Amino acid sequence: MSSTLSSYTPLLLLVLLAGFSACDGSSSGPERSPASGQDSIAIREATDPVPEPPTRTDSSNAKAPAGQGTVEPETSLYRITGTEPFWSLTIAKPYSIYRSMEGDSLAFAYQDPSQAEGRQQGWAQHYPLGEGNWLLLRRGNTPCSDGMSDKEWTYTATLWLNSRLLDGCGEAL
C-alpha cells in the first residue's frame, strides 16, 4: 500500500501546490479591509434605511443616492403597499419615497393632490409624482385587501410608475 501511495505523491503535491497558489491574495474577488478582514463590498438589503433623496425643486423623480443617511420626512401622510410584485410608497412632505422589493428606491418631490369633484375631502386623491408618474388613492365603501394578510386597508391605491401599472392598498399615517 505504501508503494501505491508513494506513486501518487508527486501528483498529490502538484494538486496541493496548485490549490495554495490560487490563495495567494491576488484574486479578482472582493477586496478585504486589512483592519477588519471584511469584504469591502456592501450589500444593500431591502430593509436598510432609504438613502437621502436628491435635493430637487422640481417634481421629477430620481434614484436616491446611496450612503447619505436615512430618510426623515417632515410629515408622512400615507403608507401604500402592493404585492405581486412587492412594493411600497410613503406619501410624505417634502418628498415621497417608493421602494421595490429589490431595495431600489425613488424619491419624488411632494405635490398637493387633486381631489375628486362632488365628493368629501380625501375620498379620491390624485398625486402627481413627476415625469408622468402618479398615484390614485381612493377610499371606498369596503376595505382594501392586499391578498396576503387579514389586514383591512382604508384606501385602494393605483400607482403608475415608469410605464407600469401597480395595484395596492394604503392607510393614513
C-alpha positions as CSV (number, residue, x, y, z in Angstrom):
1,M,0.0,0.0,0.0
2,S,2.8,2.4,0.7
3,S,4.2,1.8,-2.8
4,T,0.8,2.8,-4.2
5,L,0.7,5.9,-2.1
6,S,4.2,6.9,-3.0
7,S,3.4,6.6,-6.7
8,Y,0.6,9.2,-6.2
9,T,2.8,11.5,-4.0
10,P,4.1,13.7,-6.9
11,L,0.5,14.2,-8.2
12,L,-0.8,14.9,-4.8
13,L,1.9,17.5,-4.2
14,L,1.2,19.1,-7.5
15,V,-2.6,19.4,-6.7
16,L,-1.9,20.9,-3.3
17,L,0.6,23.4,-4.6
18,A,-1.9,24.5,-7.3
19,G,-4.5,25.0,-4.6
20,F,-2.2,27.0,-2.4
21,S,-1.1,29.2,-5.3
22,A,-4.7,30.1,-6.0
23,C,-4.9,31.5,-2.5
24,D,-2.0,34.0,-2.9
25,G,-4.3,37.0,-2.3
26,S,-4.2,38.2,-6.0
27,S,-7.7,37.0,-6.8
28,S,-10.1,39.3,-8.6
29,G,-12.7,38.7,-5.9
30,P,-13.8,41.2,-3.3
31,E,-11.0,43.1,-1.5
32,R,-10.6,42.7,2.2
33,S,-10.1,45.5,4.6
34,P,-6.7,45.0,6.4
35,A,-8.2,46.3,9.7
36,S,-11.3,44.2,9.8
37,G,-10.8,41.4,7.4
38,Q,-14.2,42.1,6.0
39,D,-15.2,42.3,2.3
40,S,-15.3,45.9,1.1
41,I,-18.5,45.3,-0.9
42,A,-21.6,46.4,1.0
43,I,-24.8,44.5,0.0
44,R,-27.9,46.7,0.5
45,E,-30.9,44.9,1.9
46,A,-34.5,45.9,1.2
47,T,-34.9,46.6,5.0
48,D,-31.9,49.0,5.1
49,P,-32.8,52.7,5.6
50,V,-33.7,54.5,2.4
51,P,-30.9,56.9,1.4
52,E,-31.5,60.7,1.4
53,P,-33.5,61.7,-1.7
54,P,-31.9,64.1,-4.1
55,T,-32.4,67.8,-3.4
56,R,-34.5,68.9,-6.3
57,T,-37.0,71.7,-6.5
58,D,-38.9,70.2,-9.4
59,S,-41.3,67.3,-9.3
60,S,-39.2,64.8,-11.3
61,N,-38.1,61.6,-9.8
62,A,-34.6,60.3,-9.5
63,K,-32.8,57.3,-7.9
64,A,-31.9,58.3,-4.3
65,P,-28.1,58.4,-3.9
66,A,-26.6,55.7,-1.8
67,G,-25.0,56.1,1.6
68,Q,-26.1,59.6,2.5
69,G,-28.0,58.8,5.7
70,T,-31.6,57.8,6.5
71,V,-34.8,59.5,5.3
72,E,-36.6,61.6,7.8
73,P,-39.6,63.2,6.0
74,E,-41.1,66.1,7.9
75,T,-44.7,64.8,7.6
76,S,-45.7,61.3,6.5
77,L,-49.3,61.2,5.2
78,Y,-49.9,57.8,3.7
79,R,-48.3,54.3,3.5
80,I,-49.2,52.3,0.4
81,T,-48.1,48.7,-0.3
82,G,-48.6,46.4,-3.1
83,T,-48.0,42.7,-3.8
84,E,-47.1,40.8,-7.0
85,P,-44.6,42.5,-7.2
86,F,-44.0,43.7,-3.7
87,W,-43.5,47.5,-3.4
88,S,-44.2,50.3,-1.0
89,L,-44.8,54.1,-1.3
90,T,-44.8,56.6,1.5
91,I,-46.5,59.8,0.6
92,A,-44.8,62.5,2.7
93,K,-43.8,66.1,2.8
94,P,-41.4,67.4,1.4
95,Y,-40.9,64.2,-0.6
96,S,-42.4,60.8,-1.1
97,I,-40.4,57.5,-1.3
98,Y,-41.0,54.5,-3.5
99,R,-39.3,51.2,-2.7
100,S,-39.2,48.0,-4.7
101,M,-38.7,44.5,-3.2
102,E,-35.2,44.5,-4.6
103,G,-34.4,47.5,-2.5
104,D,-34.4,50.2,-5.2
105,S,-35.8,53.5,-4.1
106,L,-37.1,56.6,-5.9
107,A,-37.7,60.0,-4.4
108,F,-40.5,62.3,-5.6
109,A,-41.0,66.0,-4.6
110,Y,-44.3,66.2,-2.9
111,Q,-47.1,67.9,-4.7
112,D,-50.6,68.6,-3.4
113,P,-53.2,66.1,-4.7
114,S,-56.2,66.8,-6.9
115,Q,-59.4,65.9,-5.1
116,A,-62.5,64.3,-6.7
117,E,-65.2,66.8,-7.5
118,G,-68.5,66.3,-5.8
119,R,-67.0,64.1,-3.0
120,Q,-65.9,64.8,0.5
121,Q,-62.3,65.8,1.0
122,G,-59.9,62.8,0.8
123,W,-62.4,60.4,-0.9
124,A,-60.3,60.2,-4.1
125,Q,-56.9,61.8,-4.4
126,H,-54.6,62.0,-7.4
127,Y,-51.0,62.6,-6.5
128,P,-48.7,63.7,-9.4
129,L,-45.2,62.2,-8.9
130,G,-43.4,63.8,-11.8
131,E,-42.3,62.6,-15.3
132,G,-45.8,61.2,-16.0
133,N,-45.9,59.0,-12.8
134,W,-48.9,59.3,-10.5
135,L,-50.8,57.7,-7.6
136,L,-54.6,57.5,-7.3
137,L,-55.7,56.9,-3.8
138,R,-59.4,56.0,-3.3
139,R,-61.4,55.5,-0.2
140,G,-64.3,53.1,-0.8
141,N,-67.3,51.7,1.0
142,T,-65.4,48.4,1.6
143,P,-61.9,47.9,2.9
144,C,-59.0,47.1,0.5
145,S,-57.4,43.6,0.8
146,D,-53.7,43.1,-0.1
147,G,-54.4,39.4,-0.7
148,M,-51.6,38.4,1.6
149,S,-52.8,39.3,5.1
150,D,-56.0,39.7,7.0
151,K,-55.4,43.4,7.4
152,E,-58.2,45.7,6.1
153,W,-56.8,48.8,4.5
154,T,-58.8,52.0,4.3
155,Y,-57.6,53.0,0.8
156,T,-57.3,51.3,-2.6
157,A,-54.2,52.5,-4.5
158,T,-53.3,52.6,-8.2
159,L,-49.7,53.6,-9.0
160,W,-48.5,54.4,-12.5
161,L,-44.7,54.2,-12.3
162,N,-42.3,54.3,-15.3
163,S,-44.9,52.8,-17.7
164,R,-46.0,50.1,-15.1
165,L,-49.5,50.0,-13.5
166,L,-49.3,48.7,-9.9
167,D,-52.2,48.0,-7.6
168,G,-52.1,48.1,-3.8
169,C,-53.7,49.3,-0.6
170,G,-53.0,52.2,1.7
171,E,-53.6,53.8,5.1
172,A,-53.3,57.3,6.6
173,L,-50.4,57.7,9.0
